[in-house]
Amino acid sequence: MNPSSFLILIPFFPEQASSFALEVDLFYLFLFALTGFFTVLIGAAALYFLIKYRRRSQGEIPEQIEGHLKLELTWTIIPFLISMFIFAWGAKIYYQMYTAPADALEIFVTGKQWMWRAQHPDGQREINELHVPLGRRVKLTMTSEDVIHSYFIPAFRTKTDVVPGRYTMSWFTPAKTGTYHLFCAEYCGTQHSGMIGKVVVMEYPDYQAWLRGVPREKSPAEAGAQFFTSLACNNCHLDGKAGRGPALQGLFGTDVKLANGSTVKADETYLRESILNPGAKIVGGYANDMPTFQGLVTEEQVAMIIQYIKSIGPKQGEATAPAPKPAAAAPSSAAPVAPAAQPTERPASERPAKPGAP
Ligand code: CUA
């Protein structure tokens, strides 16, 4: 018997279908047992004292007690240690759940009244379903087109708010094939209770076969490259050199020096803000020239443009390590805004040099 399956014997737990499930359940059971233990202990003590020290005659005055240092220290220090243990264990689980590994398969999720859209790295889309491969790390980058939703997969023990105006992240490693519930766990309007779906965990070859069976659209990065041209971004963000706007090659994940002297990391949130509210963070050496694209692009399109910018920049997770390669040749004759064919697989040697920060 799988050592992790004993909790399934308790009928009101959902299946344990991700690598997080066992530890979350153990933690939950620990809290449950701890609460039960003290409930019984305190209840029994109350009952015992109630009887033992009951008033035996009318007008009986109890003996006054000044205090008892040892007793008071005991009931202060023991709960303190217990709560610190709960804090440390909970923080460990939280840290694991909210630190996505750099090599995860990245799926983009959009919440919208009242459906869930997902797009896989090669462009396959699905609605109210999520197909994921067994045993691979999967990272969901999520945002909302309207109100706050919450992406809840009970069998994975993951629940993350999906918030308009920002990206939130959830990751997991599916540990068991099968079909599981997907819920919206944040009241979001009339059809909130209908904003449900299913998560299908498949063996990796089956997942690949499934991907092949879904009509493949452009990958998000390719579609983003197209928007980049059709929205005329490339008129100012020239290919590999500074134009009216800063060059975007090699930008993703690096630190950007702003006009006000501060520094910001070029992550998804920064890029999104710079598309929708360009004046918020002006790059040093540039004017506040860019028009806003608020209302002109959907969240999905913004995400695609970001995927494109990612595909021409350092890979995630590598950004903090300085590139070992010295002075790479300046990207010169490359076709302007060529849609990257393998957006996520570019070897380090192909990556353009860091843009010359003015
Ligand atoms: Cu979306 Cu509730």
Residues whose N, C-alpha, C, O or C-beta is under 5 A from the ligand:
A	BS01	CUA	I148 H149 C184 A185 E186 Y187 C188 H192 M195
